[in-house]
Amino acid sequence: METPMIHSYDRNHAAKLVPLLEAIFAEVADRRQSIRQLERDLQRAKREGESRAVISDITARLANHRRELRMTSKEFEHLGCVVDEHNPNRVIIPGVSGNYDEGFHWQAGTSEVLENSATDSSVF
């Protein structure tokens, strides 16, 4: 059995994650938008009695986007980070000790990481 890797970041290394976190969040936003559009397309296709081939194609593309969206969680996990369950636009980054409560967080749309405090999230 593989031992899980403990991730730890000081402020400087946590800040260096921001461009990667931004890229992951951009993919998440694009995938969510595509999923919403495909869901509308699928409903319309079913309502209008489109062929099985059309419905199957939309369903397959929808499944692909959903799978890729789930993979973004693995990308965060690989970095040792977690998405705040109460604020999905916030990523929690472990601190030097490897603990989230002594770490940092990054908010989508910002360019800096901030130190965590107990009032920031229910994650810690």
GIUR-V751638 format. One record per pair of residues at least 12 apart in sequence whose C-alpha atoms are under 8 Angstrom apart, sorted by the first residue. I is the first residue (numbers start at 0). J is the second residue. Records with the same first field share a line. If there is no record, write none. Layout:
I->J / J
This chain:
5->79 / 97
6->78 / 79 / 93 / 97
7->79 / 93 / 94 / 95 / 96 / 97 / 98
8->92 / 93 / 94 / 95 / 97 / 102
9->94 / 95 / 102
10->94 / 103 / 112
13->92 / 103 / 112
14->111 / 112
17->105 / 110 / 111 / 112
21->107 / 108
23->71 / 74
24->107
27->68 / 71
30->64 / 65 / 67 / 68
31->68
33->64
34->61 / 64 / 65
37->57 / 60 / 61
38->61
40->57
41->54 / 57 / 58
79->92 / 93
80->92 / 93
83->120 / 121 / 122
84->121 / 122
85->120 / 121
86->120
88->106 / 107
89->104 / 105 / 106 / 107
90->104 / 105 / 106
91->103 / 104 / 105
92->104 / 105
99->115 / 122 / 123
100->115 / 116 / 117 / 122 / 123
101->114 / 115 / 116
102->114 / 115
103->115
